[in-house]
Amino acid sequence: MKQSMLILALVVFLQTAHANDAQTFAHCPPRGDAKQAAARALNPLKRRMTLPSARDIDRRVTLQAMLMPGDDTHRWDTRRAGVIEGYVADVKVGGIESVNCHTRDPLYRDTHIEITADPLKRDEETYVIVEVTPQTRHVMAVQGIDWSTGTLRKTLLGKRVRITGWLLFDVEHKPNATNTASPDAHIWRATVWELHPVTSIEVLP
């Protein structure tokens, strides 16, 4: 009896949390709920909804170019987009962030996709991060395309892909990237530069 009541309480809690997140997400402005000036400036770039045109694509951007060593703070331009090809090392739910008004439900959080040039070398210090936003995920769902984190993990993990998206310098992770790392920091990416939001995913032969 006690166990049944606990399960019922958990189900009600999860349903309420999901409903609350849906409301929060629906009313979340482009800057999110960020308080710091840097995040308030960065979040609208993370939330871009326009598709990049051919003129927006910086043809110098490749996976190999993004992996070039050295301080790359000013290497690319956030007004441009890029296309990279590589292998998917991992797909997972992103963090609870101000850009999504701190929603907790995975449906309303970014999807982190880790891209590697070498599918046999599992070294996160050499990964480039690309991100699918919940806003883009919703647009794709309207078109009948499932970009949920679980589905992307099932369909992309280990595959060679071509990713298109807007260039973003996610300054919040500057200490954790190989090219800009702080001393003794945990490094889990090669560069702060991302394709974020992702606007196209193609699985290659």
C-alpha positions in Angstrom: 0.0 0.0 0.0 2.8 2.4 1.0 4.7 1.6 -2.2 1.6 2.2 -4.3 1.0 5.6 -2.7 4.7 6.6 -3.2 4.5 5.7 -6.9 1.3 7.6 -7.3 2.8 10.6 -5.5 5.9 10.4 -7.8 3.7 10.3 -10.9 1.7 13.3 -9.8 4.9 15.2 -9.0 6.4 14.4 -12.4 3.3 15.4 -14.2 3.1 18.7 -12.3 6.8 19.4 -13.0 6.4 18.7 -16.7 3.3 21.0 -16.8 5.2 23.7 -15.0 8.2 23.4 -17.3 5.9 23.6 -20.3 4.5 26.9 -19.0 7.9 28.2 -18.2 9.3 27.3 -21.6 6.3 28.9 -23.4 6.9 32.2 -21.7 10.7 32.2 -21.7 12.0 35.3 -23.5 15.0 35.2 -25.9 17.4 36.2 -23.2 16.0 33.5 -20.9 16.0 34.4 -17.2 19.7 35.4 -17.1 20.8 37.9 -14.6 24.4 38.4 -15.7 25.0 40.8 -18.6 27.2 38.3 -20.5 24.5 35.6 -20.4 21.8 38.1 -21.3 23.9 39.0 -24.4 24.7 35.4 -25.3 21.3 33.7 -24.9 19.6 35.4 -27.9 22.4 34.0 -30.1 21.7 30.5 -28.6 18.0 31.0 -29.4 18.3 32.0 -33.1 15.5 30.6 -35.2 16.4 31.7 -38.7 18.0 29.2 -41.1 21.4 30.2 -42.4 21.5 31.1 -46.1 24.3 30.1 -48.4 25.8 33.6 -47.9 25.8 33.0 -44.1 28.0 29.9 -44.3 31.7 30.5 -43.6 33.4 28.0 -46.0 36.6 28.1 -43.9 34.8 26.4 -41.1 35.5 22.6 -41.0 35.9 20.2 -38.2 39.7 20.2 -38.7 39.8 24.0 -38.7 37.8 24.1 -35.5 40.2 21.7 -33.9 43.3 23.7 -34.8 45.3 24.4 -31.6 45.9 27.8 -30.1 43.8 30.5 -28.5 40.8 30.7 -30.9 38.8 33.4 -29.2 38.6 35.5 -32.3 39.0 32.8 -34.9 35.4 32.8 -36.1 32.4 35.2 -36.3 29.1 34.6 -34.5 27.3 36.3 -37.3 28.2 33.5 -39.6 27.3 29.8 -39.8 29.3 26.7 -40.6 29.1 23.1 -41.8 31.3 20.4 -40.3 31.6 16.6 -40.9 32.7 14.1 -38.3 31.7 11.2 -36.1 29.2 11.3 -33.2 31.0 10.4 -30.0 28.1 11.1 -27.7 24.6 12.6 -27.5 23.2 13.7 -24.1 20.8 16.1 -22.4 22.3 19.5 -21.8 22.4 21.3 -18.5 19.7 23.3 -16.7 20.5 26.8 -18.1 19.3 30.3 -18.0 18.7 30.3 -21.8 15.8 27.9 -21.2 14.6 29.6 -18.0 16.1 26.8 -15.9 13.6 24.2 -17.2 14.4 20.6 -15.9 12.4 18.4 -18.3 14.8 17.1 -21.1 12.1 18.1 -23.6 12.9 21.8 -22.8 16.7 21.5 -22.5 19.3 21.6 -25.2 20.8 18.4 -26.7 24.6 18.2 -26.6 26.1 16.3 -29.5 29.9 15.6 -29.3 31.7 15.4 -32.7 35.0 13.8 -33.1 37.4 13.5 -36.1 38.6 10.1 -35.1 35.8 7.5 -34.2 38.4 5.2 -32.5 39.8 7.9 -30.2 37.5 8.6 -27.3 39.1 11.7 -25.9 36.7 14.5 -24.9 39.5 17.1 -25.0 39.3 16.7 -28.8 35.5 17.0 -29.2 33.6 19.8 -30.8 30.2 20.5 -29.3 27.1 21.1 -31.4 23.7 21.8 -29.8 20.1 21.2 -30.8 17.8 23.7 -28.9 14.3 22.9 -27.7 13.0 25.7 -29.9 14.4 24.1 -33.0 13.3 20.7 -31.8 9.7 22.0 -31.6 9.9 23.3 -35.2 11.2 20.0 -36.4 8.5 18.1 -34.6 5.8 20.2 -36.4 7.4 18.9 -39.6 7.1 15.3 -38.3 10.9 15.0 -37.6 11.9 13.7 -34.1 14.9 15.6 -32.7 14.4 14.5 -29.1 17.6 13.7 -27.3 16.7 10.0 -27.0 16.0 9.6 -30.7 19.1 11.5 -31.8 21.2 9.3 -29.5 19.7 6.1 -31.1 20.1 7.3 -34.7 23.4 9.2 -34.6 25.7 7.6 -32.0 28.8 6.3 -33.8 27.6 7.6 -37.2 29.4 10.0 -39.6 27.3 13.1 -39.9 27.2 16.5 -41.6 26.1 19.3 -39.2 25.0 22.8 -40.2 24.4 25.5 -37.6 25.2 29.0 -36.4 28.6 29.7 -35.0 28.6 30.4 -31.3 31.4 31.2 -28.9 30.0 29.9 -25.6 32.2 32.0 -23.4 30.9 30.3 -20.2 33.0 27.2 -21.1 36.2 29.0 -21.9 38.1 27.5 -19.0 37.1 24.0 -20.0 38.3 24.0 -23.6 41.7 22.7 -24.7 42.4 25.9 -26.7 41.6 28.3 -23.9 41.9 26.2 -20.8 42.5 27.6 -17.3 45.2 25.9 -15.2 43.9 22.8 -13.4 40.4 23.1 -15.0 38.5 20.1 -16.1 38.7 20.0 -19.9 35.9 18.3 -21.7 36.0 19.9 -25.2 38.5 21.1 -27.7 37.2 24.6 -28.3 34.6 27.0 -27.0 33.3 27.4 -30.5 30.1 25.5 -31.3 27.5 25.1 -33.9 24.5 26.3 -31.9 21.8 26.1 -32.7 22.1 23.2 -35.1 19.8 23.7 -38.2 20.5 20.6 -40.2 21.7 17.0 -39.5 22.6 14.6 -42.2 23.8 11.0 -41.7 26.6 10.3 -44.2 27.5 6.9 -45.8 
